[in-house]
Amino acid sequence: MFALISPDKTQIPPGAVVRMPATWEEYQTLCQQRGDRTIPRLKYRDGEVLLMSPLPQHGRDVHLIASVITTLLDYFQLEYDAFTPVTMELPEESGLEPDYCFYIDNWQAVSGKKRINWSIDPPPDLVLEIDVTSYTDVNDYLPYRVPEIWLCKQKQLFIYQLHQNSYLSQTHSRYFPNVDLHGIVQQCLKTAYNRNTSAAIRELRQFLDHEKS
């Protein structure tokens, strides 16, 4: 597995998180050094860089929960655009790499764009983060004003919505207000780990079709 060499020449093993002081310019250098590769993941905040090398479980869970979201969006006939991987940057302030981004209310604002200017373009309407070995701080998204964040850790879903200048925990999503997302995610994870992701999504579609009838 590719491992970025940090300035102190330390390799980052899978599942590890490395923190080190860094300027914005040093963060940019690390991003350039990594090139088009997606590992390790990089985050910049408050004069510090975090380098993370995800485990295979992380990628599997990201794909599964993102598939749950797209299945629900299609079921409710909501138009959207989705991005992964994507780097969100506010120069000198923040650099983030969410696991998945969804534009739902604002999909037209980014339709066809090859680059997004995070200073002037609208943020994603929904961000998905999966924590396996790393720790996601939802407040890192405050500078971007992301309306809703889904955080999945220890096989549980946590939903946060932006209220003024803070993120508050919620029981339901603004996009699927009448859906038991916590139950759906837990069942999909159970099926995926007992069998596979495709079986989990098939079960979800069958459940939604049954609810419709």
C-alpha positions in Angstrom: 0.0 0.0 0.0 1.2 3.5 -0.8 2.5 5.4 2.2 3.3 9.1 2.0 6.6 10.0 3.5 6.1 12.8 6.0 8.8 15.4 6.6 10.3 13.4 9.4 10.5 10.4 7.0 8.0 8.3 9.0 5.9 5.9 7.0 2.2 5.8 7.8 0.9 2.2 8.3 -2.6 1.2 7.5 -5.1 2.3 10.2 -2.7 4.9 11.7 -3.2 8.6 12.2 -0.2 10.9 12.3 -0.4 14.5 13.7 2.2 17.0 13.1 2.6 20.8 13.2 2.5 22.3 9.7 1.9 25.6 7.9 -0.6 25.9 5.1 2.3 25.8 2.6 3.6 22.6 4.1 0.1 21.1 3.8 0.0 22.1 0.2 3.4 20.5 -0.4 2.1 17.2 1.1 -0.9 17.3 -1.2 1.3 17.8 -4.2 3.6 15.0 -3.1 0.7 12.6 -2.9 -0.5 13.5 -6.4 -3.5 11.8 -7.7 -3.4 9.0 -5.1 -6.0 9.0 -2.4 -3.9 7.5 0.4 -3.0 8.8 2.9 -5.9 11.1 3.6 -4.9 14.6 4.6 -6.5 17.2 6.9 -5.4 20.7 7.8 -6.6 22.7 10.7 -5.2 25.2 13.3 -1.6 24.8 12.1 -1.7 21.1 12.2 -1.8 18.3 9.6 -3.4 15.0 10.1 -2.3 12.1 7.9 -4.5 9.0 7.9 -4.2 5.7 6.1 -7.6 4.0 6.1 -8.2 0.3 6.5 -10.1 -1.8 3.9 -13.1 -1.8 6.3 -13.3 2.0 6.0 -13.7 1.9 2.2 -16.2 -0.9 2.4 -18.4 1.0 4.9 -18.1 4.2 2.9 -19.3 2.5 -0.2 -22.2 0.8 1.6 -23.5 3.9 3.4 -23.1 6.0 0.3 -25.1 3.4 -1.6 -27.8 3.6 1.1 -28.0 7.4 0.6 -28.2 7.1 -3.2 -30.9 4.4 -2.9 -33.0 6.6 -0.7 -32.4 9.6 -3.0 -33.6 7.6 -6.0 -36.5 6.2 -4.1 -37.8 9.7 -3.1 -36.9 11.0 -6.6 -34.5 13.6 -5.3 -32.0 14.9 -7.9 -28.4 15.0 -6.7 -24.8 15.0 -7.6 -22.2 13.1 -5.6 -18.4 13.4 -5.3 -15.6 11.1 -3.9 -12.8 11.7 -3.4 -12.9 15.4 -3.1 -10.7 18.0 -1.3 -12.4 21.0 0.4 -10.1 23.9 1.0 -10.3 27.4 2.5 -6.8 28.8 2.0 -4.8 29.3 5.3 -7.8 28.0 7.3 -8.9 24.5 6.5 -8.3 21.4 4.3 -10.7 18.5 4.5 -11.3 15.3 2.6 -14.8 14.0 3.4 -15.5 10.4 2.6 -18.5 11.4 0.4 -20.3 14.6 -0.6 -23.8 15.0 -1.8 -25.3 18.0 -3.5 -29.1 17.8 -3.3 -30.7 21.2 -2.9 -27.7 22.9 -4.7 -26.9 20.3 -7.3 -27.5 22.8 -10.1 -24.9 25.2 -8.6 -22.1 22.6 -9.2 -23.5 20.8 -12.3 -20.8 20.3 -14.9 -18.1 22.1 -12.9 -14.6 20.6 -13.0 -13.5 22.6 -9.9 -15.4 24.0 -6.9 -14.4 27.2 -5.3 -15.2 26.6 -1.7 -15.0 30.3 -0.9 -17.9 31.2 -3.2 -19.7 28.1 -4.3 -22.3 26.4 -2.0 -21.0 23.6 0.2 -22.3 20.0 -0.1 -25.8 19.6 1.3 -24.8 16.3 2.9 -21.4 15.0 3.9 -20.7 11.4 4.9 -17.9 10.4 7.2 -16.9 6.9 8.4 -14.8 6.5 11.5 -13.0 3.2 11.9 -9.7 4.1 13.5 -9.7 7.9 13.1 -11.7 10.5 14.8 -14.0 12.9 12.9 -14.7 16.3 14.5 -17.9 17.6 12.8 -16.9 21.1 13.8 -14.2 21.0 11.2 -17.0 21.6 8.7 -18.2 24.8 10.4 -16.1 27.1 8.1 -17.8 25.5 5.1 -21.4 25.7 6.5 -22.3 22.2 5.5 -26.0 21.8 6.4 -25.9 18.1 7.4 -23.3 15.5 8.3 -23.7 11.8 8.7 -21.1 10.2 10.9 -21.0 6.4 11.1 -18.8 4.8 13.8 -19.0 1.5 15.7 -21.8 0.5 13.4 -24.1 3.4 14.5 -25.2 6.4 12.6 -25.0 9.9 14.0 -26.7 12.8 12.3 -25.7 16.4 12.8 -27.3 19.5 11.4 -26.0 23.0 11.3 -27.9 25.4 13.6 -26.5 28.9 13.6 -22.8 28.4 14.5 -22.8 24.8 15.8 -23.7 21.3 14.9 -26.5 19.6 16.9 -27.3 15.9 17.0 -30.6 15.0 15.4 -32.7 11.8 15.1 -33.7 12.3 11.5 -32.3 13.7 8.3 -33.8 16.8 6.7 -33.8 14.9 3.4 -35.5 11.7 4.7 -37.6 13.0 7.7 -39.9 10.0 7.9 -37.3 7.3 7.5 -35.7 5.3 10.4 -32.2 5.8 9.1 -30.6 4.4 12.3 -32.4 1.1 11.8 -31.7 1.0 8.1 -28.0 1.6 8.5 -27.6 -1.0 11.2 -29.5 -3.6 9.2 -27.5 -2.9 6.0 -24.3 -3.1 7.9 -25.4 -6.4 9.4 -26.4 -7.9 6.0 -23.2 -6.6 4.4 -20.9 -8.2 6.9 -22.9 -11.4 7.0 -23.1 -11.6 3.2 -22.1 -8.6 1.0 -22.9 -5.1 0.1 -25.1 -6.0 -2.9 -27.3 -8.2 -0.7 -27.7 -5.3 1.8 -28.8 -2.8 -0.9 -31.2 -5.4 -2.5 -32.8 -5.9 0.9 -33.2 -2.1 1.3 -34.8 -1.7 -2.0 -37.2 -4.6 -1.2 -38.1 -2.9 2.1 -38.8 0.4 0.4 -40.9 -1.2 -2.3 -42.9 -3.0 0.5 -43.4 0.3 2.3 -44.7 1.9 -0.9 -47.2 -0.8 -1.4 
